[in-house]
Amino acid sequence: MLQQYGGVYDPEDLSVLGRIFDEAVAALPASMRTPENRTAIATLVLQRAAAGEANLASLMNLMGAIASAA
């Protein structure tokens, strides 16, 4: 589980969140990889992490949902 301390994530956790973000963006068709969609995906990932849902499985499910909605 990712550890959050006062809104700060350690480097390993940031690496996991970044990888999830990158994979979610890559799963989108090229036409949907807009700055607005990238911002929305980043927001979703960070909101889930802040809500305590920041385990890898939960965020990977989010990525799958984003990809299937595309």
VOKOLDO-922063 format. One record per atom (N, C-alpha, C): residue in three letters; atom name; x, y, z. Coordinates in steps of 0.1 Angstrom, whole numbers. Example, Ala and Ser with C-alpha at 12.3 -4.5 7.8 and 13.67 -1.06 7.14 Angstrom:
(ALA, N, (132, -57, 78)) (ALA, CA, (123, -45, 78)) (ALA, C, (132, -33, 78)) (SER, N, (128, -22, 71)) (SER, CA, (137, -11, 71)) (SER, C, (129, 0, 79)) 
This chain:
(MET, N, (8, -12, 0)) (MET, CA, (0, 0, 0)) (MET, C, (9, 12, 0)) (LEU, N, (5, 22, -7)) (LEU, CA, (12, 35, -8)) (LEU, C, (11, 42, 5)) (GLN, N, (22, 48, 9)) (GLN, CA, (22, 56, 22)) (GLN, C, (22, 71, 19)) (GLN, N, (13, 77, 25)) (GLN, CA, (11, 92, 24)) (GLN, C, (13, 98, 37)) (TYR, N, (22, 108, 38)) (TYR, CA, (24, 116, 50)) (TYR, C, (22, 130, 47)) (GLY, N, (10, 136, 52)) (GLY, CA, (7, 150, 50)) (GLY, C, (7, 154, 36)) (GLY, N, (2, 146, 27)) (GLY, CA, (1, 150, 13)) (GLY, C, (14, 148, 5)) (VAL, N, (24, 141, 11)) (VAL, CA, (37, 139, 5)) (VAL, C, (38, 124, 3)) (TYR, N, (42, 120, -9)) (TYR, CA, (44, 105, -12)) (TYR, C, (59, 103, -13)) (ASP, N, (64, 91, -9)) (ASP, CA, (78, 88, -11)) (ASP, C, (81, 85, -25)) (PRO, N, (94, 85, -29)) (PRO, CA, (97, 84, -43)) (PRO, C, (92, 71, -49)) (GLU, N, (92, 60, -42)) (GLU, CA, (88, 47, -47)) (GLU, C, (73, 48, -51)) (ASP, N, (65, 54, -42)) (ASP, CA, (51, 56, -44)) (ASP, C, (48, 65, -56)) (LEU, N, (55, 75, -57)) (LEU, CA, (54, 84, -69)) (LEU, C, (57, 77, -82)) (SER, N, (67, 68, -81)) (SER, CA, (70, 60, -93)) (SER, C, (58, 51, -97)) (VAL, N, (52, 45, -87)) (VAL, CA, (40, 37, -90)) (VAL, C, (29, 45, -96)) (LEU, N, (26, 56, -90)) (LEU, CA, (15, 65, -95)) (LEU, C, (19, 70, -109)) (GLY, N, (31, 74, -111)) (GLY, CA, (35, 78, -124)) (GLY, C, (33, 67, -135)) (ARG, N, (37, 55, -131)) (ARG, CA, (36, 44, -140)) (ARG, C, (21, 41, -144)) (ILE, N, (12, 42, -133)) (ILE, CA, (-2, 40, -136)) (ILE, C, (-7, 51, -145)) (PHE, N, (-3, 63, -142)) (PHE, CA, (-7, 74, -151)) (PHE, C, (-3, 72, -165)) (ASP, N, (10, 69, -167)) (ASP, CA, (15, 66, -181)) (ASP, C, (8, 55, -188)) (GLU, N, (5, 44, -181)) (GLU, CA, (-2, 33, -187)) (GLU, C, (-16, 37, -191)) (ALA, N, (-23, 44, -182)) (ALA, CA, (-36, 49, -185)) (ALA, C, (-37, 57, -197)) (VAL, N, (-27, 67, -198)) (VAL, CA, (-27, 76, -210)) (VAL, C, (-24, 67, -223)) (ALA, N, (-14, 58, -222)) (ALA, CA, (-10, 50, -233)) (ALA, C, (-22, 41, -238)) (ALA, N, (-31, 37, -229)) (ALA, CA, (-42, 29, -232)) (ALA, C, (-53, 36, -240)) (LEU, N, (-52, 50, -240)) (LEU, CA, (-62, 58, -248)) (LEU, C, (-58, 58, -262)) (PRO, N, (-68, 59, -271)) (PRO, CA, (-65, 61, -285)) (PRO, C, (-58, 75, -286)) (ALA, N, (-49, 76, -296)) (ALA, CA, (-41, 88, -298)) (ALA, C, (-49, 101, -298)) (SER, N, (-61, 100, -304)) (SER, CA, (-70, 112, -305)) (SER, C, (-75, 116, -291)) (MET, N, (-74, 108, -281)) (MET, CA, (-79, 111, -268)) (MET, C, (-68, 115, -258)) (ARG, N, (-56, 115, -263)) (ARG, CA, (-44, 119, -254)) (ARG, C, (-42, 134, -254)) (THR, N, (-53, 141, -251)) (THR, CA, (-52, 155, -251)) (THR, C, (-47, 160, -237)) (PRO, N, (-43, 172, -236)) (PRO, CA, (-39, 178, -223)) (PRO, C, (-50, 177, -213)) (GLU, N, (-62, 179, -217)) (GLU, CA, (-73, 179, -208)) (GLU, C, (-76, 165, -203)) (ASN, N, (-75, 155, -211)) (ASN, CA, (-77, 141, -206)) (ASN, C, (-65, 137, -198)) (ARG, N, (-53, 141, -201)) (ARG, CA, (-41, 137, -193)) (ARG, C, (-43, 144, -179)) (THR, N, (-48, 156, -178)) (THR, CA, (-51, 162, -165)) (THR, C, (-61, 155, -158)) (ALA, N, (-72, 151, -164)) (ALA, CA, (-83, 144, -158)) (ALA, C, (-78, 130, -152)) (ILE, N, (-70, 123, -160)) (ILE, CA, (-64, 111, -155)) (ILE, C, (-55, 113, -143)) (ALA, N, (-47, 123, -144)) (ALA, CA, (-38, 126, -132)) (ALA, C, (-46, 129, -120)) (THR, N, (-57, 137, -122)) (THR, CA, (-65, 141, -111)) (THR, C, (-72, 128, -104)) (LEU, N, (-77, 119, -113)) (LEU, CA, (-83, 107, -108)) (LEU, C, (-73, 99, -100)) (VAL, N, (-61, 97, -105)) (VAL, CA, (-51, 89, -99)) (VAL, C, (-48, 95, -85)) (LEU, N, (-46, 108, -85)) (LEU, CA, (-42, 114, -72)) (LEU, C, (-54, 114, -62)) (GLN, N, (-66, 116, -67)) (GLN, CA, (-78, 116, -58)) (GLN, C, (-79, 102, -52)) (ARG, N, (-77, 91, -60)) (ARG, CA, (-78, 78, -55)) (ARG, C, (-67, 75, -45)) (ALA, N, (-55, 80, -47)) (ALA, CA, (-44, 78, -38)) (ALA, C, (-47, 85, -25)) (ALA, N, (-52, 98, -26)) (ALA, CA, (-55, 105, -14)) (ALA, C, (-67, 99, -6)) (ALA, N, (-76, 92, -12)) (ALA, CA, (-87, 86, -6)) (ALA, C, (-83, 73, 1)) (GLY, N, (-70, 69, 0)) (GLY, CA, (-66, 57, 6)) (GLY, C, (-68, 45, -3)) (GLU, N, (-71, 47, -16)) (GLU, CA, (-73, 36, -25)) (GLU, C, (-60, 34, -33)) (ALA, N, (-49, 38, -27)) (ALA, CA, (-37, 38, -35)) (ALA, C, (-29, 25, -36)) (ASN, N, (-36, 14, -35)) (ASN, CA, (-29, 2, -37)) (ASN, C, (-29, -1, -52)) (LEU, N, (-19, -8, -56)) (LEU, CA, (-16, -10, -71)) (LEU, C, (-29, -16, -77)) (ALA, N, (-35, -26, -71)) (ALA, CA, (-46, -33, -78)) (ALA, C, (-58, -23, -80)) (SER, N, (-61, -15, -70)) (SER, CA, (-72, -5, -72)) (SER, C, (-69, 5, -83)) (LEU, N, (-57, 10, -83)) (LEU, CA, (-54, 20, -94)) (LEU, C, (-53, 13, -108)) (MET, N, (-49, 1, -108)) (MET, CA, (-48, -6, -121)) (MET, C, (-62, -9, -126)) (ASN, N, (-72, -11, -117)) (ASN, CA, (-86, -12, -121)) (ASN, C, (-91, 1, -127)) (LEU, N, (-87, 12, -121)) (LEU, CA, (-90, 25, -126)) (LEU, C, (-85, 26, -140)) (MET, N, (-72, 22, -142)) (MET, CA, (-67, 23, -155)) (MET, C, (-75, 15, -165)) (GLY, N, (-79, 3, -161)) (GLY, CA, (-87, -6, -170)) (GLY, C, (-100, 0, -174)) (ALA, N, (-106, 7, -164)) (ALA, CA, (-119, 13, -166)) (ALA, C, (-117, 25, -176)) (ILE, N, (-107, 33, -175)) (ILE, CA, (-104, 44, -184)) (ILE, C, (-102, 38, -198)) (ALA, N, (-94, 28, -199)) (ALA, CA, (-91, 22, -212)) (ALA, C, (-103, 17, -219)) (SER, N, (-112, 10, -211)) (SER, CA, (-124, 4, -217)) (SER, C, (-134, 15, -221)) (ALA, N, (-134, 26, -215)) (ALA, CA, (-143, 37, -218)) (ALA, C, (-139, 44, -230)) (ALA, N, (-126, 43, -235)) (ALA, CA, (-121, 50, -246)) (ALA, C, (-126, 44, -259)) 
